[in-house]
Amino acid sequence: MSAVRSASPGTAIRPASPSSSSNGSPQAARDGDVDGDGRTESITLPAAGLLRVVYSTGRTEEVRFDSGPDPAAQGVLGSVDADRDGHAEVFVRFDQGAAMQLATVFRYVDARLRLVTLDGQQAALPYGASLRNAATWGCRRTQPPAAAIESWTGSSTNGKDYRGDSTFYNFSGSRLVTVGKSASISPPEMLGCGSVTFK
């Protein structure tokens, strides 16, 4: 099962190459560019459940989230423009158990970084695998239905073959909204996007 590479707690995200558009359509922000000014922000987790972004202008913003009490069990996965709106979302992982991790999402809305919610709760995208359960997620889905984020969860009776469901999400402000679902016999190939990578 694929796993997401994560940075150590307190590690800043490094910039990646900016995206380009030759036909005048909106450009995706470069990885790590949360406020969309073309420059990379410093993104760290200074304490359990606390995300800190130092913008290229020098302004600092902190957002709290539910991560559990152990700062060693969280890490910045990356910052990438999942929906190509010109602002990079921030993805942070925290442990759910020995085999599963959760990723939560932060989004720049109305000139502020906000915790993304799903159905009124903090968004939590599961990933990892055990003999009975598996989950994965990715972003920038281009096949129908086009979606900012795809999440897949499934189960197995033999530890090899997994049946599950994909759920497709887009952003509405600081909320994830479901735009489609589909069943599958095996997990889809999740390629991640930008600095949020699966390997």
VOKEVEX-135316 format. One record per residue: residue in three letters; x, y, z of N, C-alpha, C in turn. Coordinates in steps of 0.001 Angstrom, whole numbers, padded with zeros to 6 digits, always signed. Example, Ala and Ser with C-alpha at 12.3 -4.5 7.8 and 13.67 -1.06 7.14 Angstrom:
<nodes>
ALA+013190-005690+007800+012300-004500+007800+013200-003300+007800;SER+012850-002250+007080+013670-001060+007140+012900+000030+007870;
</nodes>
This chain:
<nodes>
MET+000843-001190+000000+000000+000000+000000+000872+001232+000000;SER+000509+002224-000746+001271+003458-000833+001244+004197+000486;ALA+002301+004917+000746+002363+005759+001928+002764+007151+001496;VAL+002351+008145+002245+002712+009514+001933+004004+009838+002643;ARG+004955+010410+001928+006204+010837+002539+005903+012065+003373;SER+006445+012142+004574+006178+013291+005423+007471+013892+005930;ALA+007422+015189+006185+008554+015876+006770+008511+015710+008271;SER+009638+015863+008919+009698+015793+010375+008958+016971+010976;PRO+008428+016823+012210+007766+017943+012842+008706+019144+012906;GLY+008172+020325+012600+008968+021544+012637+009772+021800+011377;THR+009700+020923+010378+010462+021097+009152+009704+022003+008195;ALA+010399+022974+007623+009772+023874+006649+009669+023183+005304;ILE+008641+023538+004531+008452+022991+003188+009375+023707+002226;ARG+010013+022971+001356+010892+023544+000330+010088+023833-000939;PRO+010449+024871-001693+009694+025204-002895+009902+024201-004006;ALA+008904+024068-004859+009005+023279-006085+008846+024233-007248;SER+008960+023722-008459+008831+024572-009634+007415+025101-009758;PRO+007246+026363-010165+005898+026904-010335+005200+026279-011522;SER+003874+026201-011444+003081+025711-012562+002939+026825-013580;SER+002699+026466-014820+002544+027496-015840+001315+027209-016678;SER+000781+028262-017279-000366+028138-018165-000120+029023-019370;SER-000180+028449-020568+000070+029223-021777-001210+029687-022454;ASN-002376+029256-021962-003627+029617-022637-004458+030636-021861;GLY-003876+031267-020850-004584+032301-020113-005493+031794-019021;SER-005585+030473-018820-006428+029946-017756-005752+030195-016411;PRO-006508+030150-015306-005908+030401-014000-004732+029458-013748;GLN-003674+030017-013166-002488+029223-012882-002554+028684-011472;ALA-002097+027452-011320-001945+026893-009982-000794+027604-009294;ALA-000916+027783-007994+000174+028367-007214+001334+027389-007168;ARG+002538+027902-007034+003688+027022-006853+003546+026341-005488;ASP+004145+025181-005341+004087+024459-004077+004653+025345-002961;GLY+003924+025425-001858+004356+026226-000721+003910+027671-000747;ASP+003249+028126-001832+002789+029515-001945+001342+029592-001467;VAL+001170+029760-000175-000152+029727+000440-000980+030957+000076;ASP-000366+032147+000088-001141+033367-000153-001193+033790-001617;GLY-000537+033038-002507-000646+033286-003932+000162+034459-004449;ASP+001198+034895-003710+001997+036035-004172+003216+035619-004994;GLY+003343+034318-005284+004463+033830-006075+005684+033452-005266;ARG+005619+033625-003945+006753+033294-003084+006353+032211-002085;THR+007324+031414-001685+007081+030274-000812+007067+030699+000656;GLU+006090+030183+001384+005990+030450+002822+006772+029411+003626;SER+007094+029756+004869+007674+028800+005815+006521+028171+006590;ILE+006426+026840+006545+005311+026125+007165+005876+025147+008183;THR+005497+025300+009450+006026+024446+010510+004912+024043+011473;LEU+005228+023049+012306+004349+022597+013379+005130+022762+014687;PRO+005049+023918+015332+005864+024165+016527+005406+023418+017774;ALA+004155+022939+017777+003612+022211+018927+002498+021307+018430;ALA+002087+020381+019283+000990+019486+018911-000253+020305+018618;GLY-000854+020048+017436-002096+020716+017080-001964+022189+016737;LEU-000764+022624+016339-000568+024028+015992+000228+024130+014693;LEU-000381+024715+013676+000269+024967+012392+000654+026439+012340;ARG+001929+026699+011987+002406+028082+011867+002878+028320+010435;VAL+002383+029412+009853+002827+029834+008525+003430+031223+008660;VAL+004688+031358+008222+005328+032664+008144+005328+033028+006663;TYR+004542+034051+006310+004403+034461+004925+005651+035202+004462;SER+005830+035271+003163+007004+035929+002605+007045+037417+002966;THR+005907+037985+003350+005845+039388+003779+006326+039578+005207;GLY+006497+038465+005957+006891+038538+007357+005727+038319+008313;ARG+004497+038399+007810+003320+038155+008652+003289+036698+009073;THR+002924+036437+010323+002830+035076+010852+001382+034775+011203;GLU+000960+033555+010871-000400+033121+011189-000328+031727+011802;GLU-001102+031501+012859-001159+030190+013499-002603+029703+013516;VAL-002771+028413+013227-004101+027807+013206-004043+026529+014036;ARG-004966+026382+014956-005034+025179+015795-005856+024099+015098;PHE-005509+022837+015393-006259+021699+014865-006144+020553+015847;ASP-007044+019579+015727-007062+018425+016624-006082+017385+016096;SER-005010+017126+016856-003984+016187+016395-003599+015152+017426;GLY-004157+015233+018619-003682+014379+019695-002539+015068+020427;PRO-002092+014508+021546-001133+015202+022405+000337+015065+022005;ASP+000671+014199+021066+002075+013908+020780+002570+014662+019555;PRO+003432+015704+019721+003914+016446+018559+004759+015592+017622;ALA+005341+014513+018105+006139+013638+017246+005268+012819+016314;ALA+003957+012772+016585+003038+011976+015771+002356+012811+014699;GLN+002891+013992+014415+002335+014839+013366+003462+015322+012470;GLY+003134+015742+011260+004140+016252+010336+003488+016953+009168;VAL+004213+017878+008562+003729+018571+007372+003966+017654+006176;LEU+002893+017298+005467+003015+016472+004264+003423+017302+003060;GLY+002926+018510+002976+003249+019375+001853+002239+020484+001703;SER+002514+021378+000775+001623+022486+000494+001535+022618-001014;VAL+000352+022352-001553+000161+022314-002996-001237+022831-003339;ASP-001363+023457-004483-002637+024017-004929-003501+022889-005504;ALA-004270+022240-004649-005045+021059-005045-006147+021380-006043;ASP-006709+022573-005972-007815+022936-006863-007428+023982-007905;ARG-006136+024310-007982-005608+025246-008984-006292+026613-008945;ASP-006506+027134-007744-007137+028455-007619-006127+029563-007355;GLY-004834+029242-007355-003797+030242-007126-003311+030333-005703;HIS-003817+029460-004805-003384+029412-003410-003114+027957-003043;ALA-001948+027679-002491-001605+026303-002123-002267+025915-000807;GLU-002934+024763-000802-003463+024207+000436-002300+023574+001222;VAL-002464+023472+002536-001463+022837+003397-002046+021529+003908;PHE-001258+020439+003797-001679+019117+004249-000787+018677+005410;VAL-001422+018301+006514-000711+017906+007733-001189+016529+008144;ARG-000261+015654+008541-000627+014305+008976-000577+014204+010492;PHE-001407+013296+011008-001319+012915+012408-001725+011463+012527;ASP-001211+010782+013531-001409+009341+013673-002828+009008+014097;GLN-003319+007905+013537-004590+007344+013981-004358+006004+014667;GLY-003224+005405+014441-002898+004108+015018-001659+003566+014340;ALA-001357+002305+014586-000133+001705+014050-000128+001644+012535;ALA-001277+001390+011916-001305+001176+010466-001908+002339+009694;MET-002609+003235+010348-003315+004305+009639-002844+005684+010079;GLN-002811+006578+009133-002536+007990+009369-003758+008776+008892;LEU-003876+009999+009356-004899+010912+008869-004211+012178+008376;ALA-004758+012771+007341-004267+014063+006867-005399+015067+006997;THR-005077+016224+007537-006038+017308+007575-005553+018410+006639;VAL-006450+019309+006289-006187+020285+005235-006440+021695+005761;PHE-005596+022628+005313-005769+024043+005617-005828+024795+004293;ARG-006680+025831+004228-006900+026540+002963-006938+028043+003201;TYR-006362+028783+002278-006322+030248+002347-007634+030800+001790;VAL-008463+031385+002684-009776+031905+002304-009931+033298+002916;ASP-010326+034283+002105-010522+035655+002581-009295+036176+003324;ALA-008110+035940+002732-006825+036448+003245-006430+035866+004592;ARG-006979+034682+004920-006605+033992+006162-006500+032511+005900;LEU-005585+031846+006612-005485+030397+006543-006527+029800+007486;ARG-007302+028836+006975-008387+028254+007779-008305+026730+007744;LEU-008723+026112+008825-008846+024669+008904-010027+024241+008041;VAL-009826+023271+007171-010887+022783+006294-011746+021774+007051;THR-013063+021875+006872-013992+020965+007531-014715+020105+006505;LEU-015235+019010+006987-016055+018100+006192-017215+017667+007077;ASP-018420+017937+006646-019621+017613+007423-019555+018189+008840;GLY-019049+019421+008948-019010+020111+010237-017872+019730+011152;GLN-017015+018807+010730-015879+018362+011539-014573+018660+010798;GLN-013473+018656+011521-012163+018793+010892-011994+017727+009822;ALA-011622+018123+008601-011410+017148+007522-010286+016200+007923;ALA-010494+014906+007709-009494+013891+008046-009469+012862+006924;LEU-008410+012902+006116-008260+011981+004984-007391+010816+005435;PRO-007940+009590+005498-007165+008451+005984-006244+007881+004918;TYR-005104+007328+005354-004228+006587+004459-003396+005593+005262;GLY-003059+004473+004613-002315+003394+005254-003006+002074+004978;ALA-002482+001005+005556-003063-000316+005298-002761-001282+006424;SER-003690-002192+006636-003503-003346+007515-004013-004552+006734;LEU-004041-005710+007360-004552-006898+006673-006034-006786+006353;ARG-006758-005990+007111-008209-005898+006931-008680-004605+006285;ASN-007949-003510+006461-008412-002212+005989-007305-001480+005240;ALA-007695-000671+004278-006748+000141+003522-007411+001462+003157;ALA-006596+002501+003019-007094+003807+002616-005973+004562+001929;THR-006357+005447+001032-005393+006297+000350-006117+007535-000151;TRP-005377+008557-000546-005990+009762-001099-004988+010465-002003;GLY-005500+011329-002824-004672+012123-003720-005418+013380-004101;CYS-004775+014221-004896-005443+015451-005305-005164+015771-006767;ARG-005872+016792-007260-005822+017218-008660-006337+016140-009616;ARG-007431+015524-009275-008040+014527-010149-008569+015207-011409;THR-008216+014679-012577-008660+015268-013844-009693+014417-014570;GLN-009769+013100-014268-010793+012267-014897-012143+012600-014267;PRO-013233+012371-015021-014564+012639-014460-014836+011747-013246;PRO-015391+012248-012163-015624+013669-011969-014333+014381-011557;ALA-014023+015502-012192-012850+016291-011806-013034+016732-010359;ALA-011987+016632-009555-012101+016951-008137-010759+017407-007590;ALA-010823+018256-006577-009604+018704-005909-008975+017552-005136;ILE-009802+016722-004490-009310+015625-003652-010137+014374-003912;GLU-009448+013230-003973-010096+011923-004041-009626+011110-002843;SER-010564+010506-002138-010240+009663-000986-010832+008278-001213;TRP-010030+007233-000976-010498+005861-001152-010325+005095+000155;THR-011350+004345+000570-011268+003453+001730-011863+002110+001352;GLY-011254+001036+001869-011743-000292+001549-011360-001303+002612;SER-011832-002528+002409-011540-003606+003352-011256-004891+002581;SER-010663-005849+003293-010275-007119+002686-010596-008266+003636;THR-010919-009414+003062-011127-010612+003872-009899-011511+003862;ASN-008965-011263+002895-007789-012131+002798-006458-011379+002901;GLY-006491-010074+003104-005262-009302+003237-004586-008964+001918;LYS-005200-009339+000791-004604-009047-000521-005555-008272-001428;ASP-006807-008684-001453-007792-008068-002335-008689-007140-001524;TYR-008734-005870-001933-009511-004865-001207-010651-004355-002081;ARG-011834-004253-001497-012973-003627-002159-013292-002356-001387;GLY-013579-001301-002136-013844-000055-001430-014542+000967-002289;ASP-014561+002184-001786-015254+003287-002428-014357+004508-002498;SER-014432+005204-003628-013788+006507-003775-014827+007586-003546;THR-014412+008639-002852-015250+009824-002686-014472+011007-003243;PHE-015142+011850-004019-014511+012975-004692-014998+014268-004052;TYR-014047+015185-003779-014373+016427-003083-013843+017635-003829;ASN-014575+018743-003733-014096+020058-004112-014234+020973-002911;PHE-013607+022132-002983-013672+023097-001888-014807+024080-002109;SER-015439+024473-001008-016376+025584-000983-015974+026415+000225;GLY-015227+027485-000015-014660+028240+001099-013707+027343+001864;SER-013938+027186+003160-013079+026326+003976-013736+024968+004262;ARG-014663+024559+003385-015316+023261+003534-014991+022367+002352;LEU-014927+021054+002606-014897+020071+001534-016339+019654+001266;VAL-016720+019614-000016-018059+019165-000387-017924+017985-001340;THR-018748+016986-001156-018721+015785-001983-019310+016094-003353;VAL-018562+015691-004406-019054+015898-005775-019284+014577-006498;GLY-019005+013453-005846-019255+012161-006464-018676+011027-005644;LYS-019145+009805-005978-018656+008586-005324-018629+007478-006348;SER-017749+006506-006149-017750+005318-007001-017156+004143-006247;ALA-017633+002939-006564-017119+001710-005951-016007+001154-006824;SER-015048+000468-006211-013966-000162-006973-013519-001439-006288;ILE-012987-002346-007080-012524-003631-006552-011159-003495-005902;SER-010347-002579-006371-009025-002380-005794-008757-000889-005652;PRO-007781-000505-004809-007494+000916-004627-007032+001553-005933;PRO-007447+002786-006217-006934+003472-007407-005472+003847-007194;GLU-004756+004060-008269-003367+004518-008168-003374+005987-007790;MET-002923+006291-006578-002886+007672-006115-001482+008211-006337;LEU-001374+009252-007116-000070+009786-007466+000319+010980-006612;GLY-000557+011430-005729-000273+012631-004968-000248+013819-005902;CYS+000295+014933-005460+000463+016085-006345+001474+017032-005730;GLY+002329+017571-006568+003317+018508-006076+004147+017928-004953;SER+004289+018681-003882+005117+018245-002750+004427+017232-001865;VAL+003143+016945-002115+002436+015877-001406+002577+014630-002272;THR+003459+013711-001889+003797+012599-002785+003526+011253-002151;PHE+003157+010293-003008+002993+008897-002621+004156+008127-003224;LYS+004706+007163-002487+005764+006335-003087+005735+004940-002533;
</nodes>
